Amino acid sequence: MTNLKLPRRKFLHLATAAAALPIVSRVGFAQAFPTRSVRWVVGAAPGSSPDIIARLLSQSLSERLGQQFVIDNRPGGGTNIATQAVVNAPPDGHTLLFASTAGAINATLYDKLNFNFMRDVAPVAGLVRLPLVMVVSPSISAKTVPDFIAYAKANPDKINMASAGNGTPQHVAGELFKMMTGVRMLHVPFRSEAPALTELIADRVQVMFATMPAAVEHIRPGTLRPLAVTTAQRSDALPEVPIAGSHVAGYEASAWYGVGVPKDTPKEIIDKLNIEINAGLTDTKMRARLAELGGAVLPGSPSDFGRLIAEETEKWSKVVKFSGAKPD
């Protein structure tokens, strides 16, 4: 009996060791990651808010992980060009996507895409949530959101609402406002935010839901009048401006940024990236720059960021369908 027990013990030991090999291998791979430079694909031009944030954080990640995190700007296609590049990349953690609100909006805005954002991009970490600001031209006498709603209802289809293009966060934030208040405004899309604000200042359009960094430089000198910020809390960048939700119950719209990787990227690598990204977001310089942009840090787990993407995709799907928006 003794001779039989020993081989059985050896067999069980070897079987257990063999079963553990894939786990040990994966953990070892994650511990070694990254083994070369990491490409971070950003669907926006150099100098834009996404680019600035990515470059700040990439410096922190390079220092923490010992490999260069290189920004690869792929503007165009409403961020779809950048997303496609990441979806097609090897799922080894060496290609990141600068994910944004656009991914959630585009899921409904575009009839045919070569990828499914929620299926093909694995969430890694949230970065920041940026408020928009409802601003009006000098000719609009309204000083509050209720004043504006009353004016708009008394003048249906006579107010031009500018945006940075069809399906942009600025556009859908305005469409959500229309949907929740019942006001009728004509949407006027521009190629980007700068010319839209120029036309707003010239009073050729009358209202816009602008990004905080772009709006503040016109608000502080009094060129444009802010009526509300669109997030659930007031912004430190404009603490005196109320939130739209205090007058339109449940209204909330914001631009958010995060990090994604190709699906099937090992969980161990995703978790390692998440830990290092969250650590980078605690950096004083990083927080100061985000505060200048009016942003609030979005720390959390990969599943936290995944929930945000799912909720935003469902939310903006309803708004896009309501507006009938189509890509430019």
N, C-alpha and C positions, 0 to 999 in steps of 0.2 A: 504494500500500500504506500509505503514511503516513497518508492521509486515513481509511483504514479502521480503523487501529489506535487512533487518537485517540477516535473514538466508542466503540469497544469498551472502552477504559480508563475512559471516562466512565460507560459503562453499568455496569461492574463496581463502580466506586466508588459510584455511586448505589444499586445493589442492596445493597451491603454496608452503606451508611448506612441504608437503609430497614429492613434486617433488624435493625439495632442499635437502632432507635427504640423498640420495645417495652421493651427492656432499660433504655435510658436513662430512659424514662418511669417504669418501675417503681422504679428506683434513686432517681430524683428524688422520687417519691411517698414512698418510705420515708424519705428524708432530711428531707422536710418534716413527716412524721408526728411527733407528733399535731398536727392543725390546729385542734382544739377540745378541750373537756374530754372525759375518758375515763371511762366508767361501769364500775365494777368490781362485778359482781353477786356477793353473798355469801349462800349458802343457810343462814345462821344469824343469830340475833338479835344486836342490839347488846350489847356487853359480853362476848360469848362469845370463846373462844380464836381461832377463825377471824376474827372481827371485829377483835379487837385486833391480830392479825398483819397483816391487810389494811390497817388504818389506819396502822400504823407504816410499812409499805412504800409506801403510797400517798403519804405525805408526801415520802419520798425520791424517788419517781418524779416527783412534781409539780415538785420542785426541779431534778431532772436534765433533764427534758424540756420544762419551761416551760409546761405545761398542767395544769389541775387533774385529779386522779384522784379521782373522787367515789364513795364507797361506797354501793351500793344493796342494802340488806338485804332478802332474799326468803326468809325461813325457811318451812319447811313441806314436806311431801311427801318427807321424807328427802333434801333438796337437789334433788329433781327439778323443783320450781318454778323455782329459780334456773337450773338447766341448760337448761330449756326456753326461758327468756327469752333466754339467750345464743345457743342454737342458731338461734333465729328472728331474731337481730339481723343487720344488714348485716356482711359479712366485711371490714371496713375497719380493724380494730384498735382501734376506739373503744369496743368493748364487750368486757370481760374476764370470765372466770369464775374464781371462787375454787374450784378443783377440789380434791377430797378423796377419801379412801378410799371414801366413800359411793358415789361414781360407779362404782367397780369392783364394789362389793357389789351395788348396785341392778341391774346388768346381768343378774343371775340372780334376784335377790329378786323383782323385778316381772315378771309374765308379759307385760304390755303397756305399753310406753312409746312416746311419740310421737317418740322419737329413739333413736339408738344412740350411746352415749357414746364408744366408740372410733372410730366412723365420723364422727360429726358435730361432735366437739370436737377441734380441733387442739392438741397439746401445745405449750406455750411454755417453761415452766421449772418445775422443782421448787423448793419453798421450804423445807420443814422436815419432819422425821420425828419423831413424838412417841411415846415408849414408853407402854404401859399398865402398870399395877401389879396383880399378883395379891394382893388383900388379903382377910383373913378376919376374922370377928367374934371378940369376946373369948371366946366359948364354945368355939371350935375350939382344941384344944390343940396342933395341928400347928405346928411352928416352921420346917419346911422343906418343899419340894415333895414329896420322897419320903414324908415323914410324912403329908402331906395325901392323897397318892395311896393310901397304905395304909389310911388312915382311910375314904376315900371308897369303896374297894373292899370294906371290911368293913361299910359302911352304904349299899348301893346305893339310889338314889332317895330318900335321906333328907336329902340336902344340897340346899338351895335356892340357886341361882346367880342373882344379880340382874344386870340390865343396864339400859341407858338406853332400851331399846325393841328390838323385833324388827328384826334386820338391821343394828343399829348396830355400830361397831367393838368395843364392849365385849361385845356378844352373840357375834359371830362368833369373837372371840378365845377366849371360853370354850368355844364349840363345837369349835374347833380343838383345844383342850386335851383335851376329851372324846374326840374322834376319835383323837388320837395316844396317849392313855393307856388308853383303854377304861373310864374311870370313868363312872358313871351319876349325873347330877345333874339336878334339875328346874329348868328355866329359868323365872324370874319376871321378865317385862319391866315396866318402869316408863315413865312418860311422859318422864322426863329423868333425868340422873345424880344430881341433888341428892336427890330422894326415895328413890332406890335406896340411896344411902349412908346416909341417915337410918335406913332399915329395917335396913341391915347393922349399924350401931352399936347398934340396939335388939335385935339378934340374931333378928329375924324372918326374915332370910335370912342365909346363912352365908359366902358367898364372892362376890367380884366382881372382874372385870378392869376396873379403873377407869382413867380418864385420869390422867396424872401431876399436872396442876395441881389437880384436884379431890381426889385421894387424899392428896397431901402434907400438907395442912392437918390431916388426921386421923391421919396416920402420926406426925408429929413429936411431938405430945403423947401418943402411945401409945394413942389411942382405937381404932385399927385396927392389925393386925399385917401387915406386908408379907412375902410369901414369895418373890416374884421380880418382876423387871421382864421385859417380854416382848420387848424388842429383842435383837439379836445381841450388843450390847455393853452394859456397865453404864452407868447414867445418872449424870452428874455431880450431879444433884439428889439422888440417893440412892445414893451410891457404895458403901455397905456392903451393899446388897441385891444378891444374886446374880441372874444371868439364868436364866430358866426353861429355856433350851436346854442349860444345864450338867447338867440332870437329865432332860430330855425331848429327846433328840437331834433337832436339826432344827427345833425349835419356834421360831417367830418371828411376832410379830403387832405391828402398830403402826398408829397413825393418821398419815397423811401429807397434806400440803397442797401445792398447786402452782397454776399459772396456765394457763388454756386460753383459746382464742378460737374463733369459729365456723370450720368448715371452709371452705376456699377463701380464707382470709385470706392475702394475699401473703407469700411466704417472707421477703422483705426486711423486712417489718414485724415478723414473728415473731422474726427474728434480732435486730432492733434492740431489741425488748422484752426478749428473753433477756439480751442484754448489759447492759442497764440494771438489770434485776431482780437479776442476779448481782452487779453492782456495789453495789446497795442492800443486799444480804445481808452485805456486808463491813463495814457501818456498825457502830461500837462499841455504840451504843445498841440497835440492832436485835439484835445478837448477845447482849447482856446480857439483853434481854427474853426471847429464845428460850431462853436458859439457865435463866431463872427458870421457864419452862414445862416444862423438862426436855427441850427439843428439840435435835436436831442438824440443822444446815443441810444442804440438799440441792442443792448447786450442780451445774451441768451444762448440756448442750445440750438443745434441744428433743427430739432423738431419744433422749437419755438418759431424759428424763421420759416419753416415749412408751413406752419399754421397761418402765419401772416400772409404768405403767398396764396394759400388756398382761399382765405377769407377775402383778400383783395381781388382775386380772380373772379370770384362769385359776385362781389359787389359791383365791380366795374363792368361785368358782363351785362347786368341789368341796365346800367347807365348808357352803355354803347348801343344797346338795342333800342332804348327809349329815344336816343338822339338820332338814330339812323346813320351814325358816323361811318365814313369809309376812309381808307388810307389816302393820303395825298397822292 
